[in-house]
Amino acid sequence: MQWLKLPKQTRVTPEEYREFLSLGHGEIFTLDLDRVIDAPWRAPNANPSDYFNYGMNERGWREYCRKVEQYR
């Protein structure tokens, strides 16, 4: 398994997203969160809204990504 390190920012410009896609890890909906090395949203005092939008947390994001893949 190849581990991934995500950028330490909450906003990504279109150019940065294109660069992310060029790395060959897939798009954001297919990113395997189990491969992420540093996942600060898992820290005991972390605020999920600092990392996920629309009131989601990691579980909600995984479910949303499964639905996106299902409807493609």
Contacts in CASP RR format, 6 or more apart in sequence:
PFRMAT RR
TARGET T0000
AUTHOR 0000-0000-0000
METHOD contacts of the structure
MODEL  1
MQWLKLPKQTRVTPEEYREFLSLGHGEIFTLDLDRVIDAPWRAPNANPSD
YFNYGMNERGWREYCRKVEQYR
1 35 0 8 1.000
2 35 0 8 1.000
3 35 0 8 1.000
3 36 0 8 1.000
3 37 0 8 1.000
4 25 0 8 1.000
4 31 0 8 1.000
4 32 0 8 1.000
4 35 0 8 1.000
4 36 0 8 1.000
4 37 0 8 1.000
5 36 0 8 1.000
5 37 0 8 1.000
5 38 0 8 1.000
6 36 0 8 1.000
6 38 0 8 1.000
7 16 0 8 1.000
8 38 0 8 1.000
8 40 0 8 1.000
10 50 0 8 1.000
10 51 0 8 1.000
12 20 0 8 1.000
17 28 0 8 1.000
20 28 0 8 1.000
21 27 0 8 1.000
25 31 0 8 1.000
29 65 0 8 1.000
29 68 0 8 1.000
29 69 0 8 1.000
30 65 0 8 1.000
30 69 0 8 1.000
31 65 0 8 1.000
33 39 0 8 1.000
33 58 0 8 1.000
33 61 0 8 1.000
33 62 0 8 1.000
39 58 0 8 1.000
40 46 0 8 1.000
40 51 0 8 1.000
41 48 0 8 1.000
41 50 0 8 1.000
41 51 0 8 1.000
41 52 0 8 1.000
41 57 0 8 1.000
41 58 0 8 1.000
42 58 0 8 1.000
48 55 0 8 1.000
48 56 0 8 1.000
48 57 0 8 1.000
48 58 0 8 1.000
49 55 0 8 1.000
52 58 0 8 1.000
52 60 0 8 1.000
52 61 0 8 1.000
56 64 0 8 1.000
END
